[in-house]
Amino acid sequence: MSRWNIIFLLGWISVIQAQCPTDGILVSSNPEFCYIFKSIPTTFDNATIACAQLGGVIATIDNAFTNSHSWVGRWGWIDDSNTTYQDWLNNQQPNGSQYVSAVVNAKSGYWTPASTYNSNPYVCAVRYGNVTACPGYNYVYYPPTNKCYKGLRYVEDWNSAEYDCQRYGGHLASLNSLKEDIFVAITQVIYQPYLDNLQWIVLKYSNTTKQFEWSDGSPATYFRWAQGFPQEPISSYPYGAFNFHSGQFLNFEAGGALTGEICEIASNFKV
């Protein structure tokens, strides 16, 4: 029996006949998403990248329909939705950091914790009716922010980096949550491994408000500082950077040069 046959064994689900990739389906219980099934096993991080390239994320499990043997995402879901449905085998919900994801068994429908280094098939959830998500090559799309992210490799200071991102129609990236932080870090490490690990982001200290702000002037409320950071006095090190190998923040002096930046731009998704 195919590992995906559980989809069709649930007789109360009617499959919608509509345009969707040949390896994907639409279902009436969740018609706004196209579910794309990938049977070749891969790690959680590589599955995250593959789904991002399709303009989606690893599918979340909101009801028994989506139970099949595949990656199902990190706790709290990588798409930032709440975990409202759980089905752990023998109550195996993890309570530590060893396991950060789960797989679903097609025969039993139960979840089991799994290391992200293991390889499993996966299911991508892509919002149905979307056009191409991102405007150019090597961008990755993150649905919760409806933004596209891309690393650029230039040796320059923070102001020049922001100018470059504006030329592409965006800004240096703002990272407002741990999930967004992790997503950007994973995609840059795997999707663009040739980039150097330190990249400018839009974080900038304001001497007027005495706090770090994003490009629109809103206060930054999420920080994940590397050990020994932020450097002080902060007014002398006002510009934020991101180490995408660790997912941590750093701050540097005015005029300091790094070898790259992460730009974000609004996607052209129809939502």
C-alpha positions in Angstrom: 0.0 0.0 0.0 1.3 3.4 -0.9 2.3 5.6 2.1 0.0 8.3 0.7 -3.1 6.0 0.4 -4.3 7.2 3.7 -5.4 10.4 1.9 -7.9 8.4 -0.2 -9.0 6.0 2.6 -10.7 9.0 4.4 -13.9 8.7 2.4 -15.5 11.8 3.8 -12.9 14.0 2.0 -13.8 15.0 -1.5 -10.9 15.9 -3.7 -11.5 19.2 -5.6 -10.8 19.0 -9.3 -8.8 22.2 -10.0 -5.5 23.3 -11.4 -2.7 22.1 -9.1 0.8 20.7 -9.9 0.7 17.0 -11.0 2.2 15.9 -7.7 -0.3 17.8 -5.6 -3.9 17.7 -4.6 -6.6 20.0 -3.4 -9.2 18.9 -0.7 -12.5 20.4 0.2 -11.6 20.5 3.9 -8.8 23.0 3.3 -9.3 24.3 -0.2 -7.0 27.3 0.0 -3.9 25.1 0.0 -2.5 22.8 -2.6 -0.7 19.8 -0.9 2.4 18.6 -2.9 3.7 15.2 -2.0 7.4 14.4 -2.2 8.3 10.7 -1.8 12.1 11.0 -2.0 13.4 11.1 1.6 15.3 14.2 2.8 16.2 16.0 6.0 13.9 18.5 7.6 16.1 21.4 6.6 16.3 20.3 3.0 12.5 19.8 3.0 12.1 23.3 4.3 14.2 24.7 1.4 12.3 22.6 -1.2 8.9 23.8 0.1 10.2 27.4 0.2 11.2 27.1 -3.5 7.6 26.2 -4.3 6.3 29.2 -2.3 5.1 27.2 0.6 6.1 25.5 3.9 6.1 22.0 5.3 2.5 21.1 5.8 1.0 21.5 9.2 -1.5 18.9 10.6 -4.8 20.5 11.6 -6.9 17.3 11.4 -6.5 13.6 10.7 -6.6 14.2 6.9 -2.9 15.2 6.7 -1.7 12.1 8.7 0.8 10.3 6.4 4.4 9.2 6.9 6.2 12.5 6.4 7.8 15.5 8.0 5.2 17.6 9.7 7.1 20.6 11.1 8.5 21.9 14.4 6.4 22.5 17.5 4.2 25.5 16.9 4.6 24.9 13.2 7.1 26.7 11.0 4.3 28.6 9.3 3.6 30.3 12.7 0.2 28.8 13.2 -0.9 27.2 16.6 -0.6 23.5 17.2 -4.3 22.6 17.7 -4.1 18.9 16.8 -1.7 16.3 18.2 -1.6 12.5 17.9 1.6 11.2 19.6 2.3 7.5 19.6 2.3 6.2 23.2 2.3 9.8 24.5 5.9 10.3 23.1 5.7 14.1 22.9 9.3 15.3 23.4 10.2 17.4 26.4 13.8 18.4 25.4 15.8 19.7 22.5 17.1 16.4 21.1 14.0 16.1 18.9 12.6 19.2 17.3 10.4 17.7 14.6 8.1 14.8 14.0 7.1 12.2 11.4 3.7 10.6 10.9 3.3 6.9 10.2 0.9 6.2 7.3 -0.4 2.9 8.8 -1.2 4.1 12.3 -1.5 7.8 11.8 0.5 8.4 15.0 3.3 11.0 15.4 6.8 10.1 16.6 9.6 12.5 17.5 12.5 12.6 15.0 15.8 14.2 14.6 16.0 16.7 11.8 19.1 14.9 10.5 17.0 11.9 9.6 15.6 11.6 6.1 11.8 11.3 5.4 9.3 12.1 2.7 7.5 15.4 3.1 4.4 17.3 2.1 4.5 21.0 1.1 1.5 23.2 1.6 1.3 26.0 -1.0 -1.5 28.6 -1.0 -3.7 27.7 -4.0 -4.1 30.3 -6.7 -0.7 32.0 -6.0 1.4 33.3 -8.9 5.2 33.0 -8.8 6.1 34.0 -5.2 9.4 35.9 -5.6 10.6 38.4 -8.3 13.9 36.9 -9.2 16.6 34.2 -8.9 17.7 32.8 -5.5 14.9 34.4 -3.4 13.1 32.3 -0.9 9.5 33.0 0.3 8.2 32.9 3.9 4.4 32.8 4.1 3.9 34.3 7.6 5.5 37.6 6.5 4.6 37.3 2.8 8.2 38.4 2.1 11.0 37.1 -0.1 14.6 36.9 1.2 17.9 36.9 -0.7 21.5 37.1 0.3 23.8 39.3 -1.7 27.6 39.2 -1.6 29.2 42.6 -1.6 31.9 44.1 0.6 30.4 47.3 1.9 29.1 49.2 5.0 25.6 49.1 6.3 24.3 52.2 4.5 25.6 50.9 1.1 24.0 47.5 1.8 20.6 49.1 2.5 20.9 51.1 -0.7 21.6 47.9 -2.7 18.5 46.3 -1.2 16.4 49.4 -2.1 17.6 49.1 -5.7 16.1 45.6 -5.7 12.8 47.0 -4.4 13.2 46.1 -0.8 15.2 46.8 2.4 17.7 44.9 4.5 15.9 42.1 6.2 14.1 42.5 9.5 13.8 39.4 11.7 10.9 39.7 14.2 10.6 36.2 15.6 12.6 33.0 16.3 10.7 31.2 13.6 11.6 33.8 11.0 15.2 33.8 12.3 15.4 30.0 11.9 13.8 30.0 8.4 16.1 32.7 7.0 19.2 31.0 8.6 18.3 27.6 7.2 17.5 28.9 3.7 20.7 30.9 3.4 23.0 28.1 4.7 21.5 25.5 2.3 20.2 27.5 -0.6 23.2 29.9 -0.9 26.1 28.1 0.8 28.8 30.2 -1.0 27.8 33.3 1.0 29.9 34.4 4.0 28.2 33.8 7.3 27.9 37.4 8.4 25.3 39.5 6.7 23.9 43.0 7.3 20.3 43.2 8.4 18.1 46.3 8.8 18.5 46.6 12.5 19.8 50.1 13.5 20.2 51.9 16.8 18.5 55.3 17.1 20.2 57.9 19.2 16.8 59.7 19.4 14.7 56.9 20.8 17.7 55.1 22.4 16.6 51.7 21.0 17.2 49.5 18.0 14.7 50.0 15.2 13.7 48.6 11.8 13.7 50.5 8.6 10.2 51.8 9.1 11.1 53.3 12.5 9.2 50.6 14.5 11.1 49.4 17.6 12.8 46.0 17.4 11.4 43.6 20.0 13.1 40.4 19.0 16.8 39.9 19.7 19.0 36.8 19.6 22.4 38.2 20.4 25.6 36.1 19.9 27.8 35.6 22.9 29.6 38.9 23.8 27.0 41.0 22.0 25.7 43.6 21.8 28.9 45.6 21.8 28.8 48.6 24.0 28.4 51.5 24.1 25.7 50.6 21.6 25.7 54.2 20.2 29.2 53.4 18.9 28.1 50.1 17.4 24.7 51.0 16.0 24.4 48.6 13.0 22.9 45.1 13.1 24.2 42.0 11.4 23.1 38.3 11.3 25.2 35.2 11.5 23.1 32.8 9.4 25.2 29.8 10.5 24.1 30.3 14.1 21.0 32.5 13.6 22.4 35.1 16.0 22.6 38.9 16.0 25.8 41.1 16.2 26.3 44.8 16.1 29.2 46.8 14.5 30.5 50.3 14.3 29.5 52.9 11.6 31.6 52.4 8.5 32.4 48.8 9.3 32.3 46.6 6.3 30.9 43.1 5.9 30.9 40.8 2.9 27.2 40.6 2.3 23.6 41.5 3.3 20.2 39.9 3.4 17.5 41.7 1.5 13.8 41.3 1.9 11.2 42.3 -0.6 7.4 42.0 -0.7 6.3 38.9 -2.7 4.0 39.1 -5.6 1.8 36.4 -4.2 -2.0 36.8 -4.6 -3.3 36.4 -1.0 
